[in-house]
Amino acid sequence: MAPVLGFSRGARPLLDGQGLGPTIRAMTREFTQARIDSLEAIIVAYEGAILALGTAGVQSYKLDTGQTVQTVTRADLSQLRAALDGLLNQHAVLTARLGGCGAPVLVRPVW
């Protein structure tokens, strides 16, 4: 057996010619779900900051995403909204992949 994707002779190839093997697909689903869960926590944090800063009398807010803690102000609202839009788009992409809409496709050259 010739080396496949850096595996030595006799090693089982990562790709089986039919796409990803069942073990790799399961790991991909678990990884994607973990990313979605992480994104949801960050989205909730951003929504809380935007809501709090939109309330009368609140000038600053401590945004804790679980990864970082930063103080944001009303002046940051447009940046927060843009970041939230990006997070929501990323969430939509990952959710579509998890549902099978972004299944990997094996593409081979025609020559």
Backbone hydrogen bonds in HBPLUS format (Angstrom, degrees):
<---DONOR---> <-ACCEPTOR-->    atom                        ^
c    i                          cat <-CA-CA->   ^        H-A-AA   ^      H-
h    n   atom  resd res      DA  || num        DHA   H-A  angle D-A-AA Bond
n    s   type  num  typ     dist DA aas  dist angle  dist       angle   num
A0007-PHE N   A0004-VAL O   2.96 MM   3  5.32 164.2  1.98 117.9 123.1     1
A0011-ALA N   A0008-SER O   3.04 MM   3  5.67 163.3  2.07 139.1 141.5     2
A0025-ARG N   A0021-GLY O   3.02 MM   4  6.29 158.9  2.06 154.9 161.6     3
A0026-ALA N   A0022-PRO O   3.06 MM   4  6.23 156.0  2.12 143.5 149.0     4
A0027-MET N   A0023-THR O   3.03 MM   4  6.31 158.5  2.08 148.1 153.9     5
A0028-THR N   A0024-ILE O   2.89 MM   4  6.07 153.8  1.96 149.2 156.8     6
A0029-ARG N   A0025-ARG O   2.96 MM   4  6.22 154.3  2.03 147.3 153.7     7
A0030-GLU N   A0026-ALA O   3.00 MM   4  6.26 163.7  2.02 151.1 155.1     8
A0031-PHE N   A0027-MET O   2.90 MM   4  6.04 161.0  1.93 148.8 154.3     9
A0032-THR N   A0028-THR O   2.84 MM   4  5.97 162.8  1.87 149.0 154.1    10
A0033-GLN N   A0029-ARG O   2.88 MM   4  6.06 159.8  1.92 150.3 155.8    11
A0034-ALA N   A0030-GLU O   2.96 MM   4  6.15 153.8  2.03 144.8 152.0    12
A0035-ARG N   A0031-PHE O   2.95 MM   4  6.25 152.1  2.03 147.8 155.5    13
A0036-ILE N   A0032-THR O   2.93 MM   4  6.20 153.9  2.00 147.5 154.8    14
A0037-ASP N   A0033-GLN O   2.91 MM   4  6.17 161.9  1.95 150.5 154.9    15
A0038-SER N   A0034-ALA O   3.01 MM   4  6.20 158.7  2.06 145.7 151.3    16
A0039-LEU N   A0035-ARG O   2.88 MM   4  6.07 160.3  1.92 149.3 155.0    17
A0040-GLU N   A0036-ILE O   2.91 MM   4  6.12 155.6  1.97 152.1 158.4    18
A0041-ALA N   A0037-ASP O   3.28 MM   4  6.57 152.8  2.36 144.5 150.1    19
A0042-ILE N   A0038-SER O   3.20 MM   4  6.54 156.1  2.26 147.2 153.6    20
A0043-ILE N   A0039-LEU O   2.80 MM   4  6.03 158.4  1.85 155.5 162.0    21
A0044-VAL N   A0040-GLU O   3.02 MM   4  6.20 159.0  2.07 146.5 151.2    22
A0045-ALA N   A0041-ALA O   3.14 MM   4  6.38 152.7  2.22 140.4 147.6    23
A0046-TYR N   A0042-ILE O   2.96 MM   4  6.27 159.7  2.00 153.6 158.4    24
A0047-GLU N   A0043-ILE O   2.87 MM   4  6.09 162.9  1.90 154.0 159.0    25
A0048-GLY N   A0044-VAL O   2.95 MM   4  6.11 153.9  2.02 145.1 152.0    26
A0049-ALA N   A0045-ALA O   3.04 MM   4  6.32 153.2  2.11 145.7 152.6    27
A0050-ILE N   A0046-TYR O   2.95 MM   4  6.20 164.8  1.97 154.9 158.6    28
A0051-LEU N   A0047-GLU O   2.91 MM   4  6.03 161.6  1.95 148.4 153.8    29
A0052-ALA N   A0048-GLY O   2.90 MM   4  5.99 160.9  1.94 145.6 151.3    30
A0053-LEU N   A0049-ALA O   2.92 MM   4  6.04 164.8  1.94 151.6 155.8    31
A0054-GLY N   A0050-ILE O   3.04 MM   4  6.09 131.4  2.28 136.5 148.7    32
A0054-GLY N   A0051-LEU O   3.25 MM   3  5.12 131.9  2.49  91.5 104.4    33
A0055-THR N   A0052-ALA O   3.09 MM   3  5.27 155.7  2.15 104.2 111.9    34
A0058-VAL N   A0055-THR O   3.30 MM   3  5.94 168.6  2.31 134.2 136.8    35
A0061-TYR N   A0072-VAL O   2.78 MM  11  5.33 150.9  1.87 155.2 162.8    36
A0072-VAL N   A0061-TYR O   2.78 MM  11  5.33 167.0  1.80 161.9 163.0    37
A0063-LEU N   A0070-GLN O   2.65 MM   7  5.24 152.6  1.72 175.7 166.8    38
A0070-GLN N   A0063-LEU O   2.90 MM   7  5.24 158.2  1.95 141.9 148.1    39
A0065-THR N   A0068-THR O   3.00 MM   3  5.64 152.1  2.08 164.7 170.4    40
A0076-ASP N   A0073-THR O   2.90 MM   3  5.36 151.7  1.98 111.6 120.5    41
A0077-LEU N   A0074-ARG O   3.10 MM   3  5.37 168.5  2.11 114.2 116.9    42
A0079-GLN N   A0076-ASP O   3.07 MM   3  5.33 116.4  2.49 105.5 120.9    43
A0080-LEU N   A0076-ASP O   2.87 MM   4  6.11 156.3  1.93 159.0 167.0    44
A0081-ARG N   A0077-LEU O   2.89 MM   4  6.11 159.3  1.94 153.0 158.0    45
A0082-ALA N   A0078-SER O   3.02 MM   4  6.19 154.9  2.08 142.3 149.1    46
A0083-ALA N   A0079-GLN O   2.90 MM   4  6.09 158.3  1.94 146.5 152.7    47
A0084-LEU N   A0080-LEU O   2.83 MM   4  6.04 155.0  1.90 146.8 154.2    48
A0085-ASP N   A0081-ARG O   2.93 MM   4  6.18 155.0  1.99 145.2 151.6    49
A0086-GLY N   A0082-ALA O   3.08 MM   4  6.38 157.2  2.13 146.6 152.2    50
A0087-LEU N   A0083-ALA O   2.93 MM   4  6.23 155.2  2.00 149.2 156.3    51
A0088-LEU N   A0084-LEU O   2.85 MM   4  6.09 159.3  1.89 154.1 159.5    52
A0089-ASN N   A0085-ASP O   2.94 MM   4  6.17 152.6  2.01 146.6 154.2    53
A0090-GLN N   A0086-GLY O   2.93 MM   4  6.16 160.6  1.97 148.1 153.5    54
A0091-HIS N   A0087-LEU O   2.87 MM   4  6.09 152.5  1.94 145.4 153.5    55
A0092-ALA N   A0088-LEU O   2.95 MM   4  6.19 154.3  2.01 143.7 150.1    56
A0093-VAL N   A0089-ASN O   2.99 MM   4  6.30 155.8  2.05 151.0 157.1    57
A0094-LEU N   A0090-GLN O   2.99 MM   4  6.23 167.5  2.01 152.6 155.5    58
A0095-THR N   A0091-HIS O   2.88 MM   4  6.00 157.3  1.93 150.1 157.0    59
A0096-ALA N   A0092-ALA O   2.96 MM   4  6.12 152.8  2.04 142.2 149.4    60
A0097-ARG N   A0093-VAL O   2.95 MM   4  6.25 154.7  2.01 148.2 155.5    61
A0098-LEU N   A0094-LEU O   2.90 MM   4  6.13 155.5  1.96 147.1 153.7    62
A0099-GLY N   A0095-THR O   3.04 MM   4  6.24 143.9  2.17 140.3 149.7    63
A0101-CYS N   A0096-ALA O   2.89 MM   5  5.21 141.3  2.04 162.5 152.2    64
A0100-GLY N   A0097-ARG O   3.07 MM   3  5.18 158.9  2.12 103.6 110.0    65
